[in-house]
Amino acid sequence: MALIIVAGALLLRRRLSVENPGKFQQAMETIVEFVRDMNEEIIGHGSARYLAMIGTLGIFIGLCNILGLIPSFKTPTANIEVTLGCAVAAFLYYNLQGIRHHGILGYLKHFCGPVMLMAIIMFPIEVVGNVGRLLSLSVRLYANMFVGDILEKVFTGLIPIAVPAVFMALHLFVSALQAYIFMLLPAIYISMAVSSEH
């Protein structure tokens, strides 16, 4: 999937045109505008610097989600290893952005809460909550895609005429929704990591 995305990016770069954009370029511009608008709404000022990471996560996960619709292919995101890898990438990214924005001590202070007297209680809770986001990101995507794959295979095997089309359409909807959620949550986490107040 990574090779497909790189090949698509190289193809798009070769055919970029201001006067006569092709359909692929127009589709990618729509995705970029969507992610940019989402980032601006959630993160606010300076959100453009996070566009590449969040957009790439969305495209990668979206394509992985729909790959299972092609006969003889499996949905990569129905494996916990893939979703955990994406979650770790997002986790490291937003924490590094927080460190870059506040410095190491400033970012750690971010976990202490607004009242320093409560830091001894708040710091461990915030750290556990932060690490728990790994589980939230990875398991949500994995469980949805795994169950979707199973349902599609079961019903396709039982009633191979019209029902598979319904489950394929449902799979497409869930794929797009899960890709959106996987872009939305890291954007929220980045917003929290770089904000002045926690």
N, C-alpha and C positions, 0 to 999 in steps of 0.2 A: 504493500500500500504506500509506503514511504517512497519507493521508486516511482510509482505511478504519479504521486503528487509532484515529485521533482521533475519528472518528464513533462507533466502538464505545465508546470511553471516555466520550464525552458521553452516549450512550444508557444506558450502565451507571450513570453518575452520577445521571441522572434517575430511574432505577428502583431505586436502592439501598433495601433494606429489611432490617431486623433480624428482624422477625417472620415475613415471608413472602418470602424471597429466591427469585428466579426461577432458571431453569436456567443462564442466561448468567452471572448473579452467582455461582452455585455453582461453575461451571467456572472463572471468573476467580479466585475465592478459592482453589481447588485449585492453580492455577498460582502464585499469590502465596505460598501456604504451601510449595510445593515449592521455589521460588527462595529463600525466607527460610531454610528448613532447610538448603539447600545452602550458602548464604552463611555461616550460623552454623557449619557444620561446617568450612568451608575458611578463612574469614576470622577467625571468632571474635568477640570482644567488639567492639561497635560496627558490626557488619555490616549493621544495618538501614538505615544511610544509603546503602548501595550497591544496595539492593533495586530502586529505580526504574530505574536505568541497566541493570543486568544483566537484569532482567525485560523491559524494553522491547527490548533487543537480542534476547533469546530469542524474544519474540512476533513481532517484525518479521521475523527470519530464518526462523522456523518458517512464517509465513504466506507469505513470498516463496518458500520452498522448495516449498510445496504448490500455489502458484498455477499452475504448469505442468501440473497434472493437469486443469485446466479447458480444454476444447477452445478453440482459437484463442488461448490465452494462452501466454506463454513463462515459464520459471522465471527471475525476476530475478537470483537468486544464481548462475545459470549464466553470468553476465557478470562479468568480473574487476573492472569499475568499481564494481559494487554491493558486492562482497565487500571490496574494498580500502577503500571508503568506510566500511563497518562496522568494519573493522580499524583504520583511522585514528581513528575515534571512540573505540574501546576503548583504543587506544594513548595518545591524548591524555588520556583520562579517568584511567587508572590512574597515569600519570606525574604528572598534576596532583594526584591524591590523595596521592601520595608526597611531593610538594613541600609540599602543605598540611599534611601530618602532621609532616614533619621540617624544613621550611624548605628553601630552595634549596641552601645549602651542606651541610646535613645529608643531603639526598637525594643530592647528588653524592658525598658521602662514602660513602654506601651502596654506590656502585659500586666503591669502592676495596678492598673485601674486609675481613676481620677483622684482617689484619696490615698496618699502614701501610707497612712496608718492601716489601711486594709490590704496592703501589698502582700503580706505574709499569707493571706487567705486567697487573694485574687490571682497571684502569680501562678500557683500550681493549677488552679481551675482553668485559667486562660491557656496555659501550655497544653494541658490535656485536651481542651476544646480545639486548640489549633491542630494538634496531631490527629484528633478524631476526624478532622476534615478529610484526611487521607481515606479513612474507612468510608465516610459518607460519599465521596466522589467515586471511589472504585466500586463499592458494592452496589450502589444504586444502578449504575450503568450496566454492570455485569449481570445483576439479577433480572433487570428488564429485558436485556437482549437474550439471555439464556432461556428464560421462560417463553419469550416470543418465538425463538427457534423451535423449542419443544412443541408448543401449540401448533405451529405451522406444519411440522412434520407429522404429528399425530393426526390432525384433521385432513391433511393431504393424503395420508395412507388410508384413512377410513372412507372419505368421500372425495374421490379424485376429479370431480367435474367442476362445479362452480365455486365450492367453498374455498379452495386454495387461492382464488383471485381475491376473495374478501380478506383472507389472512395476509396475503401479500400486500394489499393496500394498508392494512393495519400495521404491518411490519414497517412499511415506508413512513407512516405517520409517527410511529414510536421512534424510529431511527432519527427523523428530523427533530422531534421533541427532545430526545436524549442528547443529541449534539448541541442543541440550543441551551439546555440546562448545563451541559459541561462547559459552555462558554460563559454563561451567566454567573455561575458560582465562583469561578476564579476571578471574574471581573469584580464581584462583590468583595472577595477576599483581598484583592489588590487595593480596592477602595479603602478597606479597613486598615490595611497595612501601611498605606502612605498618608492616611488622614492625620491631622494634627491632634485630634482627640479620639480616644478609643471608646 
